[in-house]
Structures are given as C-alpha cells and as structure tokens.
C-alpha cells in the first residue's frame, strides 16, 4: 500500500508539474537594440541630425568660442586668438551704440510685427470671402515674400528717394513737400519698418488664411441666429478659434524680424546718424567693417539669446495649439 500511495503521489506531482509547465507563459525576449526597424528609423533621422549639427550646432559653438577670444584679421594669418573671457561682452555693453541698437531693435520688431499682423489679418479675412480672381490675387500677394530681400530693398530705395522717388512724386500731387525718408534720422526707422511690413504681409496672410479655413461655417450660422454678425462674430467666434494660430504667427514673426539684416543694409546701412542701428547691423559692422570678429560674435550671441527666448515661447505655443 505504501508503494501504491507513493507511486500515486509521484504521479500526481508529475502531472501537476507538467500542467504548470504547460500553463506557464513563454519567456519574454528583450527587444533588440539594433533591430531592423530601429536601424531604419536611425537612417531616416541621421541626415536631418547631421544637417543640424553641421550647419547650426557647429556655427553656434564656434560663435560662442569666438566671442571669448580676441579674434581679428591677424588670427587668419597666425592662427592665434588669445583668450579674453568676457572682455568682448564688456566692450559690447560699454559701447555707446549698444542701448540705441537695443531700442531700435525693439521698435523695429514691434512696429513690423504690429503692421504685418493687422494688415495680414485684414487681408486674410478679406480673401476668405469668395469673389472672382480671389485665388489669383492671393497668389500674387506672395511675390514680396518670394523676392530676395536685397532686391526688395534696392527697389524700395529707388521708390523712397527724396528727389526722384515715385512716392514723393505721388505725395507732391497733394501738395506735400518731399520727405527725406532715408536721409532724416526722424523718419528713417519708420521707412525701414514700412518696407519690412510690406515684406512680411504675405507670410501673415498665408498662415492666418489657413487658420480661418479651419473654422467651421456652422459656428457663424449659429452665431448669426443669436445676433452675432459683423464685428461681434469676429470678436466672439473668429478670434477665439484663431488664437492658437495667432500665437504661433506672432512668435515666429518676432524670431524672423529680430534678425533682419538685408533690408536695413540695402536701405540705410544703419544710418543716418545711427538712426537705424540694430543688433544685427552692429554685429555685421563689427565683424566685417571693423574686423573685430570677437566683438561681432558677442553682439550676435546676445541676439541669439533673445531669439532663443522667443523660440521657447513658440515651441510652447505650438505644443498648446496641437493639444487644442
């Protein structure tokens, strides 16, 4: 009997073990780090990453290094660039043109953004209405954006000439005296802002028009039933639904405008009497006119830092827009 019971117990134990082993889940294999799928993803990302490192990462690092060195034309022949630490930044902050350049940069950016946005939004709302040749006129509106900036500035320079410019000739028909648009410190910055507004309007129209197309017509129909038409519809329907697009347009506009160089160089070259000096102009002139590359790099790094602040704001606004 003892043998039988022992055999039975052994048989039961064997059966239980077999059942448990049959019910046990198969072992989970650790994912391979270099699987074909991961390698394919890396191959798609690699060109963009290499491009960013070569054309963005390296110049920024080199610029930061130059701003901490005494980097002049002599360096190109001797290869020597003595380390000066923050001396270049101290020279920038102590410069008589730094704070005027900061003020002009702020005025130029705010004036350009305000004009571009207001006119761009008005034109975007106008083109939302269907009328003959609307598509053709909207495409023609992109021409200022497609032209090289140096070509645009040369064209506007001839238009704004005090004696022979077509703008003063037009104003003269109303009895207005010729305005020294590019030679008077009082109006030169205004003239530069006007030209930059003209250049930036197509960008604002394109982005804002796309945002208007995403607003359902049913909202306007429902609002009309409640008496929300015209300005009320724009205030209570258009603006709230367009808010994510507006935030992106404004931040991107600041990032693009704060570093404008071509237009100012082509129109006034920072004059007259430094009335149109901006941080980008100061960086250019210190580097390629005075050949103080270290000081010019310090100016540009301050500009990069300001742009970085608005770039972070843009990324946050863009993420919020995607979430909404």
SERO-4910 file (N, C-alpha, C, O; in steps of 0.05 Angstrom, whole numbers):
BEGIN
 pado doro    nc1    nc2    nc3   cac1   cac2   cac3    cc1    cc2    cc3    oc1    oc2    oc3
  Unk    A     17    -24      0      0      0      0     17     25      0     11     45    -14
  Unk    A     38     24     15     56     47     16     68     53    -11     71     76    -19
  Unk    A     75     31    -26     87     35    -52     66     47    -71     73     65    -87
  Unk    A     41     37    -69     20     48    -86     15     77    -81     13     93   -100
  Unk    A     13     84    -55      9    112    -48     32    130    -57     28    152    -67
  Unk    A     56    119    -54     79    135    -62     79    139    -93     85    161   -103
  Unk    A     72    118   -106     70    120   -135     49    139   -144     52    155   -163
  Unk    A     27    139   -129      5    157   -136     12    186   -131      6    204   -147
  Unk    A     27    189   -109     35    217   -102     55    227   -123     53    250   -132
  Unk    A     73    209   -131     93    216   -151     80    223   -178     87    242   -192
  Unk    A     59    206   -185     45    210   -210     30    237   -209     30    252   -229
  Unk    A     18    243   -187      3    268   -184     22    292   -185     16    313   -198
  Unk    A     45    289   -172     65    310   -172     75    316   -201     78    338   -209
  Unk    A     80    293   -215     90    296   -242     69    309   -260     75    325   -277
  Unk    A     43    301   -256     22    312   -272     18    342   -266     15    358   -285
  Unk    A     20    349   -240     18    378   -233     40    394   -245     36    416   -255
  Unk    A     65    383   -243     88    398   -254     85    401   -284     92    422   -295
  Unk    A     75    380   -298     71    382   -327     50    403   -334     53    418   -353
  Unk    A     28    403   -317      7    422   -322     17    451   -318     11    469   -333
  Unk    A     33    455   -296     43    481   -290     62    491   -312     62    514   -320
  Unk    A     79    472   -322     97    480   -343     83    486   -368     92    503   -384
  Unk    A     60    473   -373     45    478   -397     31    505   -396     28    519   -416
  Unk    A     22    512   -371      7    537   -367     26    561   -364     17    584   -367
  Unk    A     51    557   -359     70    579   -354     74    595   -380     77    583   -402
  Unk    A     73    622   -379     76    638   -403    105    635   -414    124    631   -398
  Unk    A    108    638   -439    135    636   -451    152    659   -442    141    681   -437
  Unk    A    177    655   -439    195    678   -430    195    700   -450    195    696   -475
  Unk    A    194    725   -439    194    749   -456    222    756   -465    240    758   -448
  Unk    A    226    758   -490    252    765   -500    257    796   -499    239    811   -506
  Unk    A    280    803   -491    286    832   -490    289    842   -519    300    829   -536
  Unk    A    277    866   -524    279    877   -551    308    882   -559    324    892   -543
  Unk    A    313    876   -583    340    880   -594    344    910   -599    328    923   -612
  Unk    A    367    920   -590    372    949   -593    377    956   -622    369    978   -630
  Unk    A    389    939   -637    396    944   -665    379    927   -683    389    914   -702
  Unk    A    353    927   -679    335    913   -697    333    927   -723    342    950   -726
  Unk    A    322    914   -743    320    926   -769    302    951   -769    308    971   -782
  Unk    A    281    951   -753    263    974   -751    278    998   -739    275   1020   -748
  Unk    A    293    993   -717    307   1015   -704    329   1027   -722    333   1051   -723
  Unk    A    342   1009   -737    363   1019   -755    351   1036   -778    362   1056   -786
  Unk    A    327   1028   -787    313   1043   -808    306   1070   -798    308   1090   -812
  Unk    A    296   1072   -773    289   1098   -761    314   1116   -759    313   1139   -766
  Unk    A    336   1104   -750    360   1120   -748    370   1130   -775    380   1153   -777
  Unk    A    367   1114   -796    376   1123   -822    359   1146   -832    369   1163   -847
  Unk    A    333   1146   -825    316   1169   -834    323   1194   -818    322   1216   -829
  Unk    A    330   1191   -792    336   1214   -775    364   1225   -780    369   1249   -776
  Unk    A    382   1208   -787    411   1215   -789    416   1239   -807    431   1257   -799
  Unk    A    405   1241   -832    410   1264   -849    402   1291   -836    417   1310   -837
  Unk    A    379   1291   -823    370   1316   -810    387   1323   -786    394   1346   -782
  Unk    A    395   1302   -771    412   1307   -748    440   1317   -757    451   1335   -744
  Unk    A    451   1305   -778    477   1313   -788    475   1342   -799    494   1358   -794
  Unk    A    453   1349   -812    450   1376   -822    449   1396   -799    462   1417   -801
  Unk    A    434   1390   -778    432   1408   -755    459   1412   -742    466   1434   -734
  Unk    A    474   1390   -739    500   1392   -726    520   1409   -742    534   1425   -731
  Unk    A    520   1404   -768    540   1418   -785    533   1447   -790    551   1464   -789
  Unk    A    507   1453   -795    500   1480   -803    487   1497   -781    483   1521   -785
  Unk    A    481   1485   -758    471   1500   -736    487   1497   -711    495   1516   -698
  Unk    A    493   1472   -704    508   1466   -679    536   1477   -680    545   1492   -662
  Unk    A    551   1470   -701    579   1479   -703    581   1510   -704    598   1521   -690
  Unk    A    566   1524   -721    568   1553   -722    562   1566   -695    575   1585   -687
  Unk    A    542   1556   -680    536   1568   -655    559   1564   -635    566   1582   -621
  Unk    A    570   1539   -634    592   1534   -616    616   1551   -624    630   1562   -607
  Unk    A    622   1553   -650    644   1569   -659    640   1599   -653    659   1613   -645
  Unk    A    615   1608   -655    609   1636   -649    613   1642   -619    624   1663   -612
  Unk    A    605   1623   -602    609   1627   -574    639   1628   -567    648   1644   -551
  Unk    A    654   1610   -580    683   1609   -575    696   1635   -584    713   1646   -570
  Unk    A    688   1645   -608    700   1670   -618    694   1694   -600    711   1711   -597
  Unk    A    670   1693   -588    663   1716   -571    680   1717   -545    680   1738   -532
  Unk    A    693   1696   -539    711   1695   -515    740   1698   -522    758   1694   -506
  Unk    A    746   1704   -548    773   1707   -557    777   1734   -570    758   1748   -578
  Unk    A    803   1742   -573    810   1766   -588    814   1757   -617    837   1751   -625
  Unk    A    792   1755   -632    792   1744   -659    792   1767   -679    771   1780   -682
  Unk    A    814   1771   -692    816   1793   -712    827   1782   -738    831   1757   -741
  Unk    A    833   1800   -757    844   1791   -783    872   1778   -779    880   1761   -795
  Unk    A    886   1786   -758    912   1774   -752    910   1744   -747    928   1729   -753
  Unk    A    887   1736   -736    883   1708   -729    884   1691   -754    893   1668   -752
  Unk    A    875   1701   -777    874   1685   -801    902   1679   -811    906   1659   -826
  Unk    A    921   1695   -804    949   1691   -813    965   1675   -793    981   1658   -800
  Unk    A    962   1682   -767    978   1669   -747    964   1646   -734    977   1628   -722
  Unk    A    937   1645   -736    923   1623   -722    920   1627   -692    910   1610   -678
  Unk    A    929   1650   -682    928   1656   -654    904   1674   -647    900   1695   -660
  Unk    A    889   1665   -628    866   1681   -618    867   1680   -588    855   1662   -576
  Unk    A    880   1699   -575    883   1699   -546    856   1699   -532    836   1712   -540
  Unk    A    855   1684   -510    830   1681   -494    827   1706   -477    844   1713   -462
  Unk    A    804   1719   -480    799   1744   -466    775   1742   -447    768   1761   -434
  Unk    A    762   1719   -446    739   1715   -429    715   1732   -437    707   1731   -460
  Unk    A    705   1747   -418    681   1764   -422    688   1792   -431    671   1810   -429
  Unk    A    712   1797   -439    720   1824   -446    705   1835   -470    698   1858   -471
  Unk    A    699   1817   -489    683   1826   -512    655   1834   -505    644   1853   -515
  Unk    A    643   1819   -486    616   1826   -477    616   1852   -462    597   1867   -463
  Unk    A    638   1856   -446    640   1881   -432    643   1905   -451    632   1926   -447
  Unk    A    658   1900   -473    661   1921   -493    634   1927   -507    628   1950   -513
  Unk    A    618   1906   -511    592   1910   -523    574   1926   -505    561   1945   -514
  Unk    A    573   1919   -480    555   1933   -461    564   1961   -456    548   1979   -450
  Unk    A    590   1967   -458    600   1994   -453    600   2011   -479    606   2034   -478
  Unk    A    592   1999   -501    592   2013   -526    570   2034   -526    548   2030   -515
  Unk    A    575   2057   -538    555   2079   -539    531   2072   -557    510   2084   -555
  Unk    A    535   2052   -575    514   2044   -593    498   2020   -584    478   2013   -598
  Unk    A    505   2008   -562    491   1983   -554    462   1989   -547    444   1976   -558
  Unk    A    457   2007   -529    430   2012   -520    413   2025   -541    389   2018   -544
  Unk    A    424   2044   -557    408   2054   -580    401   2031   -600    379   2031   -611
  Unk    A    420   2012   -604    415   1990   -621    393   1972   -609    376   1961   -624
  Unk    A    394   1968   -583    373   1952   -570    345   1965   -573    325   1952   -578
  Unk    A    345   1992   -569    320   2007   -572    309   2005   -600    286   2001   -605
  Unk    A    327   2009   -620    319   2008   -648    309   1980   -655    290   1977   -671
  Unk    A    323   1959   -645    314   1932   -650    286   1927   -639    270   1914   -653
  Unk    A    281   1937   -615    254   1933   -603    233   1948   -619    212   1937   -625
  Unk    A    239   1974   -627    220   1989   -642    215   1977   -670    192   1975   -679
  Unk    A    237   1969   -682    235   1957   -709    218   1931   -708    201   1926   -725
  Unk    A    223   1915   -688    209   1889   -685    179   1893   -679    162   1882   -692
  Unk    A    174   1910   -659    146   1915   -651    130   1928   -673    107   1920   -679
  Unk    A    142   1948   -686    128   1962   -708    122   1944   -731    101   1944   -743
  Unk    A    142   1927   -738    139   1909   -761    118   1888   -755    100   1882   -771
  Unk    A    119   1876   -731    100   1855   -724     72   1865   -723     53   1853   -733
  Unk    A     68   1889   -711     41   1901   -709     30   1906   -736      7   1899   -742
  Unk    A     46   1919   -754     36   1925   -781     31   1900   -797     10   1898   -810
  Unk    A     49   1881   -796     46   1856   -812     21   1841   -803      6   1831   -819
  Unk    A     17   1839   -776     -5   1823   -766    -32   1836   -772    -51   1823   -781
  Unk    A    -34   1862   -767    -60   1876   -771    -68   1875   -800    -91   1868   -807
  Unk    A    -50   1883   -818    -56   1882   -847    -60   1854   -857    -77   1849   -873
  Unk    A    -43   1835   -847    -46   1807   -855    -72   1795   -847    -84   1781   -863
  Unk    A    -81   1801   -822   -107   1790   -813   -130   1802   -829   -148   1788   -836
  Unk    A   -128   1828   -835   -149   1841   -850   -151   1829   -879   -173   1824   -888
  Unk    A   -128   1825   -891   -128   1813   -918   -137   1784   -917   -150   1774   -936
  Unk    A   -129   1769   -896   -138   1741   -894   -168   1739   -892   -181   1722   -904
  Unk    A   -180   1757   -876   -210   1758   -873   -222   1766   -900   -244   1756   -907
  Unk    A   -209   1784   -914   -220   1793   -940   -220   1770   -960   -239   1766   -974
  Unk    A   -198   1755   -961   -195   1734   -981   -212   1709   -973   -216   1692   -990
  Unk    A   -222   1708   -949   -239   1686   -942   -266   1688   -957   -279   1668   -961
  Unk    A   -273   1712   -964   -298   1716   -980   -292   1708  -1009   -272   1716  -1020
  Unk    A   -309   1692  -1020   -306   1683  -1047   -314   1704  -1067   -336   1715  -1066
  Unk    A   -296   1712  -1085   -302   1731  -1106   -284   1725  -1129   -263   1711  -1126
  Unk    A   -291   1735  -1153   -274   1729  -1177   -245   1738  -1173   -240   1760  -1163
  Unk    A   -227   1721  -1183   -198   1726  -1183   -187   1727  -1154   -164   1736  -1150
  Unk    A   -201   1716  -1135   -191   1716  -1108   -166   1698  -1105   -146   1706  -1092
  Unk    A   -166   1675  -1118   -143   1657  -1117   -119   1670  -1131    -96   1667  -1121
  Unk    A   -124   1683  -1154   -102   1696  -1168    -89   1719  -1152    -65   1721  -1151
  Unk    A   -106   1735  -1140    -96   1758  -1125    -81   1748  -1100    -61   1760  -1092
  Unk    A    -91   1726  -1088    -77   1716  -1064    -50   1704  -1072    -31   1707  -1056
  Unk    A    -48   1692  -1095    -22   1682  -1104     -3   1705  -1111     21   1703  -1105
  Unk    A    -13   1726  -1123      3   1749  -1129     14   1763  -1104     35   1776  -1104
  Unk    A     -1   1760  -1082      6   1773  -1057     32   1760  -1046     45   1772  -1029
  Unk    A     39   1736  -1055     63   1723  -1046     89   1733  -1058    110   1726  -1049
  Unk    A     87   1750  -1078    111   1759  -1092    131   1773  -1074    155   1768  -1076
  Unk    A    122   1792  -1056    142   1804  -1039    157   1784  -1021    180   1789  -1015
  Unk    A    144   1762  -1014    156   1742   -998    176   1725  -1014    195   1714  -1002
  Unk    A    172   1722  -1040    189   1706  -1056    214   1720  -1067    234   1708  -1073
  Unk    A    212   1747  -1068    235   1762  -1078    258   1762  -1058    253   1762  -1034
  Unk    A    283   1761  -1068    306   1764  -1049    305   1791  -1035    297   1811  -1047
  Unk    A    312   1791  -1010    309   1815   -994    326   1838  -1004    318   1861  -1003
  Unk    A    350   1832  -1015    367   1853  -1025    355   1866  -1050    359   1890  -1054
  Unk    A    340   1850  -1066    326   1861  -1089    303   1879  -1080    299   1901  -1091
  Unk    A    289   1870  -1060    267   1886  -1049    277   1913  -1038    265   1934  -1042
  Unk    A    299   1911  -1023    309   1936  -1011    320   1955  -1032    316   1980  -1030
  Unk    A    332   1945  -1054    341   1962  -1075    318   1976  -1089    319   1999  -1097
  Unk    A    296   1961  -1093    273   1972  -1106    260   1994  -1089    253   2015  -1099
  Unk    A    258   1988  -1063    246   2008  -1045    264   2032  -1041    254   2054  -1036
  Unk    A    290   2028  -1044    308   2051  -1041    303   2071  -1064    303   2095  -1060
  Unk    A    298   2061  -1088    292   2079  -1110    265   2092  -1107    260   2114  -1115
  Unk    A    246   2077  -1095    219   2088  -1090    220   2111  -1069    205   2131  -1072
  Unk    A    237   2107  -1049    237   2126  -1026    258   2149  -1030    261   2165  -1011
  Unk    A    271   2151  -1053    289   2173  -1058    275   2200  -1054    252   2203  -1063
  Unk    A    289   2218  -1041    276   2244  -1035    269   2260  -1060    248   2272  -1062
  Unk    A    287   2261  -1079    283   2278  -1102    270   2264  -1126    253   2276  -1139
  Unk    A    277   2239  -1131    267   2226  -1154    249   2202  -1148    240   2188  -1167
  Unk    A    244   2197  -1123    228   2174  -1115    199   2177  -1123    188   2199  -1122
  Unk    A    187   2155  -1131    159   2157  -1140    140   2163  -1117    119   2175  -1122
  Unk    A    147   2155  -1093    129   2161  -1070    127   2191  -1065    105   2201  -1061
  Unk    A    150   2205  -1065    148   2234  -1061    135   2248  -1084    122   2269  -1080
  Unk    A    138   2237  -1108    125   2249  -1131     94   2246  -1128     79   2264  -1135
  Unk    A     86   2223  -1118     57   2219  -1113     47   2237  -1091     26   2249  -1094
  Unk    A     62   2240  -1069     54   2258  -1048     54   2287  -1057     39   2303  -1047
  Unk    A     72   2293  -1076     73   2320  -1086     47   2329  -1100     41   2353  -1101
  Unk    A     32   2310  -1112      7   2317  -1125    -14   2327  -1105    -33   2340  -1113
  Unk    A    -10   2322  -1079    -28   2332  -1059    -16   2356  -1044    -26   2364  -1024
  Unk    A      6   2366  -1055     18   2390  -1043     36   2384  -1019     43   2402  -1004
  Unk    A     44   2359  -1016     61   2352   -993     90   2355  -1002     98   2345  -1023
  Unk    A    106   2367   -985    135   2371   -991    149   2344   -991    141   2326   -977
  Unk    A    171   2341  -1007    186   2316  -1008    196   2308   -980    207   2325   -965
  Unk    A    192   2283   -973    200   2273   -947    227   2259   -949    230   2242   -967
  Unk    A    247   2266   -933    273   2252   -934    271   2225   -919    281   2222   -897
  Unk    A    259   2206   -932    253   2180   -920    278   2166   -910    278   2155   -888
  Unk    A    300   2167   -925    324   2151   -919    347   2169   -909    368   2158   -901
  Unk    A    344   2195   -908    366   2212   -900    360   2228   -875    377   2243   -866
  Unk    A    336   2226   -864    329   2240   -840    328   2221   -816    314   2201   -818
  Unk    A    343   2226   -794    342   2208   -771    314   2206   -759    308   2187   -745
  Unk    A    297   2225   -764    270   2225   -752    251   2205   -766    233   2195   -753
  Unk    A    255   2200   -792    237   2183   -806    250   2158   -819    236   2141   -830
  Unk    A    276   2155   -816    290   2133   -829    281   2106   -818    276   2087   -832
  Unk    A    278   2104   -791    270   2079   -779    241   2073   -787    235   2049   -791
  Unk    A    224   2093   -789    197   2089   -798    196   2078   -827    180   2060   -833
  Unk    A    213   2088   -844    215   2078   -872    223   2049   -873    212   2034   -888
  Unk    A    243   2042   -856    253   2014   -856    230   1996   -845    227   1974   -856
  Unk    A    216   2005   -825    193   1989   -815    172   1985   -836    161   1963   -839
  Unk    A    166   2006   -851    146   2004   -872    154   1983   -893    137   1967   -902
  Unk    A    179   1983   -901    188   1963   -921    187   1935   -910    179   1917   -924
  Unk    A    194   1932   -885    194   1905   -873    165   1895   -869    160   1871   -871
  Unk    A    147   1913   -864    118   1906   -863    109   1895   -890     95   1875   -891
  Unk    A    117   1909   -911    110   1900   -938    121   1872   -944    107   1856   -957
  Unk    A    145   1867   -935    157   1841   -939    143   1819   -923    140   1797   -933
  Unk    A    134   1825   -899    123   1804   -881     93   1800   -884     83   1780   -872
  Unk    A     79   1817   -898     50   1813   -900     43   1786   -913     25   1773   -902
  Unk    A     55   1777   -934     47   1751   -946     49   1728   -927     32   1710   -927
  Unk    A     69   1727   -910     72   1705   -890     48   1705   -871     36   1684   -866
  Unk    A     41   1729   -861     18   1730   -843     -8   1723   -857    -25   1709   -845
  Unk    A    -12   1732   -881    -37   1726   -896    -39   1696   -900    -60   1684   -896
  Unk    A    -17   1683   -908    -17   1654   -914    -25   1638   -889    -42   1621   -891
  Unk    A    -12   1643   -867    -17   1628   -843    -44   1633   -831    -59   1615   -823
  Unk    A    -52   1659   -830    -78   1666   -818   -101   1657   -836   -122   1649   -826
  Unk    A    -97   1658   -862   -118   1648   -880   -122   1618   -876   -145   1609   -877
  Unk    A   -100   1603   -873   -104   1575   -867   -118   1570   -841   -134   1551   -839
  Unk    A   -113   1586   -821   -128   1583   -796   -157   1590   -799   -174   1577   -786
  Unk    A   -163   1610   -815   -191   1617   -819   -207   1595   -833   -230   1591   -828
  Unk    A   -193   1581   -851   -206   1559   -865   -214   1536   -847   -232   1521   -854
  Unk    A   -201   1534   -824   -207   1512   -806   -230   1518   -787   -239   1501   -772
  Unk    A   -240   1543   -787   -263   1550   -770   -289   1541   -784   -294   1551   -806
  Unk    A   -305   1524   -772   -329   1514   -785   -349   1537   -791   -353   1554   -774
  Unk    A   -362   1536   -814   -382   1556   -821   -407   1553   -803   -422   1573   -799
  Unk    A   -411   1529   -791   -434   1526   -773   -433   1544   -749   -454   1553   -739
  Unk    A   -409   1551   -740   -406   1569   -717   -417   1597   -724   -430   1610   -708
  Unk    A   -411   1606   -748   -421   1633   -757   -451   1632   -761   -465   1652   -755
  Unk    A   -461   1610   -771   -490   1607   -775   -505   1607   -749   -525   1620   -745
  Unk    A   -493   1592   -729   -506   1592   -702   -503   1620   -689   -522   1628   -676
  Unk    A   -481   1633   -693   -478   1659   -681   -496   1680   -694   -506   1698   -680
  Unk    A   -502   1677   -720   -520   1696   -733   -548   1693   -722   -562   1713   -720
  Unk    A   -556   1669   -714   -582   1666   -702   -584   1680   -675   -606   1689   -667
  Unk    A   -562   1683   -662   -561   1697   -636   -554   1727   -639   -551   1741   -619
  Unk    A   -552   1736   -664   -546   1764   -668   -516   1771   -670   -509   1794   -670
  Unk    A   -499   1750   -670   -470   1755   -672   -462   1756   -701   -455   1736   -713
  Unk    A   -463   1780   -712   -454   1784   -740   -434   1807   -741   -431   1822   -722
  Unk    A   -419   1809   -763   -400   1830   -766   -378   1830   -745   -365   1809   -742
  Unk    A   -375   1852   -732   -354   1855   -712   -358   1835   -688   -339   1824   -678
  Unk    A   -383   1831   -680   -389   1812   -658   -380   1784   -666   -369   1770   -649
  Unk    A   -385   1776   -690   -377   1749   -699   -346   1747   -700   -335   1727   -692
  Unk    A   -333   1769   -709   -304   1768   -709   -293   1767   -681   -273   1752   -676
  Unk    A   -305   1781   -662   -294   1782   -635   -300   1756   -620   -283   1747   -605
  Unk    A   -324   1745   -623   -332   1722   -606   -328   1695   -619   -329   1675   -606
  Unk    A   -324   1695   -646   -321   1669   -660   -294   1667   -673   -279   1648   -669
  Unk    A   -287   1687   -689   -262   1685   -704   -237   1686   -686   -220   1668   -687
  Unk    A   -235   1706   -669   -211   1710   -653   -207   1687   -633   -184   1677   -632
  Unk    A   -227   1677   -619   -222   1654   -601   -213   1629   -615   -195   1615   -605
  Unk    A   -225   1624   -638   -217   1600   -653   -190   1603   -667   -176   1583   -674
  Unk    A   -182   1628   -672   -157   1633   -686   -134   1638   -667   -111   1643   -675
  Unk    A   -139   1637   -641   -119   1644   -621    -94   1627   -623    -72   1638   -622
  Unk    A    -96   1600   -626    -71   1584   -628    -54   1592   -652    -30   1593   -651
  Unk    A    -67   1598   -675    -53   1606   -699    -40   1633   -695    -18   1638   -704
  Unk    A    -55   1652   -682    -44   1678   -677    -19   1678   -660      0   1692   -666
  Unk    A    -19   1661   -639      4   1660   -622     28   1650   -637     50   1660   -633
  Unk    A     24   1630   -654     47   1619   -670     57   1640   -690     81   1644   -693
  Unk    A     39   1654   -703     46   1674   -723     62   1697   -710     82   1706   -720
  Unk    A     53   1706   -686     67   1728   -673     95   1720   -664    114   1736   -667
  Unk    A     97   1697   -652    123   1689   -642    143   1683   -665    166   1692   -663
  Unk    A    133   1670   -685    150   1666   -709    158   1692   -722    181   1695   -731
  Unk    A    140   1711   -723    146   1737   -734    168   1751   -719    185   1764   -730
  Unk    A    167   1749   -692    188   1762   -676    215   1749   -681    235   1763   -684
  Unk    A    215   1723   -683    241   1708   -687    252   1716   -714    277   1719   -717
  Unk    A    235   1718   -735    245   1725   -762    253   1755   -763    273   1761   -776
  Unk    A    238   1773   -750    243   1801   -753    267   1811   -737    280   1829   -746
  Unk    A    271   1799   -714    292   1810   -696    320   1807   -708    338   1821   -699
  Unk    A    323   1790   -728    349   1785   -740    351   1796   -769    370   1789   -783
  Unk    A    332   1813   -777    333   1824   -804    358   1840   -809    364   1858   -792
  Unk    A    372   1835   -830    396   1849   -837    395   1861   -865    403   1884   -869
  Unk    A    386   1845   -885    388   1853   -913    373   1879   -919    384   1897   -932
  Unk    A    349   1882   -908    333   1905   -914    346   1931   -904    347   1951   -918
  Unk    A    356   1930   -879    368   1954   -867    394   1961   -881    399   1984   -886
  Unk    A    410   1940   -888    434   1945   -903    429   1958   -930    442   1977   -938
  Unk    A    409   1948   -944    403   1958   -971    391   1985   -971    394   2001   -990
  Unk    A    376   1993   -949    363   2019   -948    380   2041   -936    384   2062   -948
  Unk    A    391   2036   -912    404   2057   -898    432   2049   -887    447   2067   -880
  Unk    A    439   2024   -887    465   2014   -877    469   2023   -848    491   2028   -839
  Unk    A    447   2025   -833    448   2032   -805    446   2062   -800    444   2070   -777
  Unk    A    447   2078   -820    446   2108   -817    417   2117   -821    399   2100   -821
  Unk    A    412   2142   -824    432   2164   -819    436   2170   -790    417   2169   -774
  Unk    A    460   2177   -782    467   2183   -754    459   2160   -736    450   2165   -714
  Unk    A    463   2135   -745    458   2111   -730    428   2108   -722    422   2095   -702
  Unk    A    411   2121   -737    382   2121   -730    370   2093   -735    349   2087   -723
  Unk    A    382   2077   -752    371   2050   -758    390   2028   -749    389   2006   -760
  Unk    A    407   2034   -730    425   2014   -720    409   1993   -703    394   2001   -685
  Unk    A    413   1968   -709    401   1946   -694    423   1927   -685    446   1930   -693
  Unk    A    416   1907   -669    436   1888   -660    449   1873   -683    473   1867   -683
  Unk    A    432   1866   -703    443   1851   -726    462   1869   -742    482   1859   -752
  Unk    A    455   1894   -745    473   1913   -760    499   1917   -745    521   1918   -757
  Unk    A    497   1919   -718    522   1923   -702    539   1898   -705    564   1901   -707
  Unk    A    528   1875   -704    544   1850   -707    558   1849   -734    581   1842   -736
  Unk    A    543   1857   -755    555   1857   -782    577   1877   -784    598   1871   -795
  Unk    A    573   1901   -775    593   1922   -778    618   1917   -761    640   1922   -770
  Unk    A    614   1906   -737    638   1900   -721    654   1877   -733    679   1877   -732
  Unk    A    641   1858   -746    655   1835   -757    667   1841   -784    690   1835   -789
  Unk    A    652   1854   -802    661   1856   -830    669   1884   -839    677   1888   -862
  Unk    A    667   1904   -821    677   1931   -827    700   1938   -808    721   1947   -817
  Unk    A    695   1933   -782    717   1938   -762    735   1914   -759    757   1916   -747
  Unk    A    727   1891   -769    742   1866   -767    748   1858   -738    769   1846   -733
  Unk    A    730   1865   -720    732   1856   -693    712   1833   -690    690   1836   -681
  Unk    A    721   1809   -699    703   1786   -700    694   1777   -673    671   1767   -670
  Unk    A    710   1780   -653    702   1773   -626    680   1790   -615    661   1780   -604
  Unk    A    682   1816   -620    660   1835   -611    635   1830   -628    613   1830   -617
  Unk    A    638   1825   -654    615   1819   -670    601   1794   -662    577   1792   -662
  Unk    A    617   1774   -654    605   1749   -644    590   1753   -618    569   1741   -613
  Unk    A    600   1771   -601    586   1777   -576    559   1790   -582    540   1783   -569
  Unk    A    559   1809   -601    533   1821   -609    514   1800   -619    490   1800   -611
  Unk    A    523   1782   -636    506   1762   -648    496   1742   -627    474   1732   -629
  Unk    A    513   1736   -607    504   1717   -586    482   1729   -569    464   1715   -560
  Unk    A    484   1755   -564    462   1768   -549    436   1767   -566    415   1762   -555
  Unk    A    439   1770   -592    416   1768   -610    405   1739   -610    381   1735   -610
  Unk    A    423   1720   -610    415   1691   -609    400   1686   -583    380   1671   -583
  Unk    A    410   1696   -561    397   1692   -535    369   1703   -535    350   1690   -525
  Unk    A    365   1727   -546    338   1739   -547    320   1722   -565    297   1717   -558
  Unk    A    331   1713   -588    315   1696   -606    308   1669   -593    286   1658   -597
  Unk    A    326   1659   -576    321   1633   -563    298   1635   -544    282   1617   -541
  Unk    A    295   1658   -530    273   1662   -512    246   1660   -527    228   1647   -518
  Unk    A    245   1674   -550    220   1673   -566    217   1645   -579    194   1637   -584
  Unk    A    239   1631   -585    236   1605   -596    224   1585   -576    207   1568   -583
  Unk    A    231   1588   -551    219   1572   -530    189   1578   -527    173   1560   -524
  Unk    A    183   1604   -529    155   1612   -528    139   1599   -551    117   1590   -548
  Unk    A    152   1600   -575    140   1588   -599    135   1558   -595    113   1548   -602
  Unk    A    154   1544   -584    151   1515   -581    128   1509   -561    113   1490   -565
  Unk    A    126   1525   -540    104   1521   -521     77   1527   -534     58   1513   -530
  Unk    A     77   1549   -549     52   1557   -563     44   1536   -584     20   1529   -586
  Unk    A     64   1525   -598     58   1505   -618     48   1480   -606     29   1467   -616
  Unk    A     60   1471   -583     50   1447   -569     22   1451   -559      6   1433   -561
  Unk    A     17   1475   -548    -10   1481   -539    -31   1480   -561    -53   1470   -558
  Unk    A    -23   1491   -584    -41   1491   -608    -47   1463   -617    -69   1457   -625
  Unk    A    -26   1446   -617    -31   1418   -625    -49   1404   -605    -66   1388   -613
  Unk    A    -45   1409   -579    -62   1396   -559    -91   1405   -562   -110   1389   -558
  Unk    A    -95   1430   -569   -123   1440   -572   -135   1430   -598   -158   1437   -603
***
